[in-house]
Amino acid sequence: MAKINTTHRQVYQREELHKKLWEMANSLRNNMEGSEFKNYVLGLLFYRFLSEHEELQVKDLLKDDGISFIEAFKNEDYVQPITDWMIEANGYFIEPKYLFTSCINLIEKEKFDVDYLNKAINSITASTLGKKSEKLFENLFDDMDLTSSKLGRDVKSRSILIAKVMKSIDTIDFELENTEIDVLGDAYEYLIGMYAATAGKKAGEFYTPQSVSKLLSLLATDGLKQTKAVCDCACGSGSLLLQVGRCVKVGHYYGNECNPTTYNLARMNMILHNIHYEQFDIRQTDTITDGGENSSSWEEKYQVQVANPPYSQKWSASDKYMKDDRFSPYGKLAPKSYEDMAFLEHMIFHMADTDARIAVLLPHGVLFRGGAEEAIRTYIVKNLNYLDAVIGLAPNCFYGTSIPVSLLVLKNDRGQNKDNILFIDASKEYEPGKNQNSITEENVQKILNAYKDRKDIEKFCHVASMKEIEENGYNLNITRYVDTFDEEPELDLAEIDKELKAATAERDALMKEYENFARELGI
């Protein structure tokens, strides 16, 4: 019963939290676009988390001393030990005067201004200089520009607006001491999803809907309880990596993200979800073009990889990549107009030697397009025999695109399934929405069950032999393997003829009646 009550409380908290966050976002909406005010709301949420997290830890640290954080910091004997301990534990340190609560006190006394907040934020980064966490916090708050004229023309107007947002954030009970309830993590996920949904195509690039992330993660970790490392080579806000962590115990998280704003978002997201700074490595890099020369991840291999890379993006396809070990085995490069296969090849190259798996979202074109993509596809299926399943998802389920997307599952240890590939047509597995369709928990479970059971289900899935694949010229278009054609019902011609004659007789009677009226009226 207690568990049920906790669940109800979580649902209530989540609804109330979302309401407050929406109101908070609206307070900035008139000043700037969603893609911009996102940086302020999320940045200030993150600042409060860092402050509150530190306060709780220092409180526990000093519980036997009988003094508060502020009192301890006035005593030189405590200052350095507390500072050193906190930096070792969290990678950063915030002086009591720069804590979020200190800023709130200044707001209540009408002594707050954004310049002071700027000093507080900068002090966090400064505390990491020369430490192991320096790179993690480097430029982390750059997108929260407190000097921007969009917040107001002068310090006073900017201070009033930011104070309003901070006071709203202060009303949220994060319950950081309750390990069962991830209020702050949920707030972040909600805001990221909200901005992705409302800020257009560009914002949608950094966020994969949670239900799709869950499906991807469950497929990638099927049969595992833990994994040494997980990687997302196009990690966006990091939500997909975190979803894997909800499915299995993860030793270390790796992610690549080229957009600097989204890169900052991903680092914040990991910390907000209590992933220790030494347990993740998010890099700002272009996965494909930086390659081995500039990427510190070049030699690393991963048991689990997940990704939702940008669809059908152009790239150089320069001849130099034919010398790149990620692409050279295939004999051809992904075409300039479609970088999709390059991402897949990159992930295959980074598979661990044993029991490695990939779950990746790609446009349907990779399944059937000819030319270089056909050559790469054939090599993956025929020479490597890594492709384990092809799943077609419903249209209009992703932010920024309405196209249906395919989900590919690859394994380098396919065991008894090495002589077949599973095809699932899940294009009808969704719940219609006004602006966007959604994949429900029931849809996720149905797809997952079909993947695990690996049996033919009429009009839904088919286990295709490698001979079938070869006979189809390594064309992986799902409709070639799963017959979704619905036959028209048989027509009763005698009944149709009878209905047609009755309709004709009724029409003739009406025409006769009309003609009689017309004569009477002299028409």
Order of alpha helices (4+ residues) and beta strands (2+ residues): alpha-alpha-alpha-alpha-alpha-alpha-alpha-alpha-alpha-alpha-alpha-beta-alpha-beta-alpha-beta-alpha-beta-alpha-beta-alpha-alpha-beta-beta-beta-alpha-beta-alpha-alpha
